[in-house]
Amino acid sequence: MEYVLPEGFEVEFIPEPSSFVTPFGEYNSTYARRGNTIVYSRQMKRFKGTYAREKYGEFIKFYKDISIADKGQVILIKKEI
């Protein structure tokens, strides 16, 4: 996904890349600055399988970690003239 910066604004903060692999799947997200454009990439892969009941907490953590990573925000500030 590409976002073109509005004229008169600059980037103050871009989230760090996020990447993790678990027995349930993998997740990767990145932000990159290219001129006046911010490029966001997100990939999530779920693995098929049958998992023991004892793994349920880890399963929930996998989805909570994705939720946290997806809430990353780019912060823009207005350029001073």
N, C-alpha and C positions, 0 to 999 in steps of 0.2 A: 504494500500500500504506500502511496506517495502523497505527502502533504506539501503544498507550496506555501512558503511563509508569506503572510500578508506584508505588503509594502510598509516599511517603517517599523518592523518588528525584528528582533533577533532572539536567538536561542539562549536562554539562561541555564537550562538543565535538560539533559537527555538521560533517561534511565540506562543503567548498565545492562549488558546482555544477560539473559537468564537461560540456563540450560540444565536439565537433569534427566536421568534415566532411572527407572524403577522396574520391578518385575511386571508392572501394570501398563507401562508405556513410557514414552519419552516426550520431552517438551523442549522447545528452543524458541527464543525470541530475541531479535536484535533491532537496534535503531542505528541509522547512519545518517550523517549530514553530508549532503552533496550540493554545494552552492547554497541556493535559497530553498532547497528541498530537503525534507526529512523523509527517509525511506524506512518503513517499519515492516519487519518480516516476522511471521509467527508460524510455527509448525508444531503439530501435536499428533502423536501416533499412539493408538491404543493397541495393546497386545492381547490376542485371544488367549483364553485359558480358564481353567477352573482353579480357584484359590481356596486355601483352607480358611475356615472361619476365623482363626487367630490372626490372619492377615488383614482383616477388615479395617483396623486402625490405620495401617500403612496405606491401604486403598483410599481411605478418606483423606489422609495427609497429601497424597498425590494430587487429588483434585483441589484441595485447599491451596497447595503451593502454586498450582496453575492459576487459580483465582487471584492470588496475591500478585503473581507476575503480570497478569493481564490488566491489573489496575495501575500499571506504570503510566506516568504522565510526563509529557514534554512541557516544559514551562517556557513561555515566550514573554519577553519584556519589550516595551516600546522604546525605540531608540531615542536618545536625547539629541536634540538639534543644537 
